[in-house]
Amino acid sequence: MNRMSGETALGLAWIIALVASLAVLFIGEVLGQTPCVLCWFQRAFMFPLAIVLGLGLWWRDGRVGRYGIALALGGGAIALWHMGLYVGLVPERIQPCSATGPSCTDDNQLVFGIPIPLMALAAFALIGALSALSLKDTRT
């Protein structure tokens, strides 16, 4: 079986980060769905991922994957918390969303029947794994 090159892994991680960033902008700006508090925190990690990984590819920096891992771990932790809140594992009393803003747990968190927190968690996990894979290729 052929092994994926570090540059290919990094390229795939960047594509996932870019598509995820554009998707949340589409949901928020075009569809008009105001993001909940936890979605904002996840965006704070996803948007830089698209920029940092893209610049790493542009400059052919094979070590940029370490920043991808760090940002993916931070965003993934928030997405995991959000998913726990969404499915009811995290008690409502420690919910970070305000009573007047959009809910972190209602049906507005679904796109094509899939919870947004689950999509974010999957994206961060894939980006982190691909970023780690890109680092293995640079070691000799």
C-alpha positions in Angstrom: 0.0 0.0 0.0 1.3 3.4 -0.9 2.0 5.8 2.0 0.6 9.3 1.9 3.3 12.0 1.6 3.6 14.8 4.1 2.6 17.4 1.6 -0.5 15.4 0.5 -1.5 15.0 4.2 -1.0 18.7 4.8 -2.9 19.6 1.6 -5.9 17.5 2.7 -5.8 19.0 6.2 -5.8 22.5 4.7 -8.7 21.6 2.3 -10.8 20.3 5.3 -10.0 23.5 7.3 -10.8 25.7 4.3 -14.1 23.9 3.5 -15.1 23.9 7.2 -14.4 27.7 7.5 -16.3 28.5 4.4 -19.2 26.3 5.5 -19.6 28.0 8.8 -19.4 31.4 7.1 -22.1 30.3 4.7 -24.3 29.0 7.6 -23.9 32.2 9.5 -23.8 34.9 6.8 -25.9 33.5 4.0 -28.4 31.3 5.8 -28.5 33.9 8.7 -28.1 31.4 11.5 -26.4 33.2 14.4 -23.7 30.9 15.9 -24.0 30.0 19.5 -21.2 30.8 22.0 -19.4 27.4 21.6 -19.6 27.7 17.8 -17.7 31.0 18.1 -15.0 29.4 20.2 -14.7 26.6 17.6 -14.4 29.2 14.8 -11.5 30.8 16.8 -9.5 27.7 16.2 -10.8 26.7 12.7 -10.2 30.0 10.9 -6.5 30.2 11.8 -6.1 26.6 10.8 -7.1 27.4 7.2 -4.6 30.3 7.2 -1.7 28.7 8.9 -1.9 25.4 7.0 -2.3 27.3 3.7 0.7 29.4 4.4 2.7 26.3 5.4 1.9 24.7 2.1 2.7 27.9 0.2 6.1 28.2 1.8 6.7 24.4 1.7 7.1 24.3 5.5 7.0 20.6 6.3 6.9 21.4 10.1 3.7 23.5 10.0 1.8 20.4 11.0 2.7 20.9 14.6 0.7 24.1 14.6 -2.2 22.3 12.9 -2.1 19.7 15.7 -2.2 22.4 18.5 -5.1 24.3 16.9 -7.0 21.1 16.1 -6.6 19.9 19.7 -7.9 23.2 21.1 -10.8 23.3 18.7 -11.5 19.6 19.1 -11.8 20.0 22.9 -14.4 22.7 22.5 -16.3 20.7 19.8 -16.2 17.7 22.2 -17.6 19.8 25.0 -20.3 21.2 22.6 -21.2 17.7 21.5 -21.5 16.5 25.1 -23.8 19.4 25.8 -25.8 18.7 22.6 -26.4 15.0 23.5 -27.0 15.8 27.2 -23.8 14.4 28.8 -22.9 17.9 30.0 -25.5 19.2 32.5 -27.6 22.2 31.4 -26.6 24.2 34.5 -23.0 24.6 33.2 -24.2 25.5 29.7 -22.2 28.4 28.3 -25.0 29.8 26.0 -27.0 32.7 27.3 -30.7 32.7 27.6 -31.1 35.5 25.0 -28.7 34.2 22.4 -28.9 31.1 20.1 -29.1 27.8 21.8 -26.2 25.3 21.8 -28.5 22.3 21.8 -31.6 23.0 19.6 -32.5 21.9 16.1 -30.7 24.9 14.6 -27.5 22.9 15.4 -28.5 20.4 12.6 -27.3 20.6 9.0 -28.6 17.8 6.8 -29.7 16.0 10.0 -26.1 16.0 11.3 -25.3 18.1 14.4 -22.8 20.9 13.7 -20.8 20.0 16.8 -20.3 16.5 15.4 -19.1 17.9 12.1 -16.7 20.2 13.8 -15.4 17.4 16.0 -14.8 15.2 12.9 -13.1 18.1 11.0 -10.8 18.9 13.9 -9.9 15.1 14.4 -9.1 14.7 10.7 -7.1 17.9 10.6 -5.1 16.8 13.7 -4.5 13.3 12.3 -3.4 14.6 8.9 -1.2 17.3 10.5 0.5 14.6 12.6 0.9 12.4 9.5 2.5 15.3 7.6 5.2 15.5 10.4 6.1 11.8 10.1 7.2 12.3 6.5 9.6 15.1 7.4 11.6 12.9 9.9 14.6 11.1 8.5 
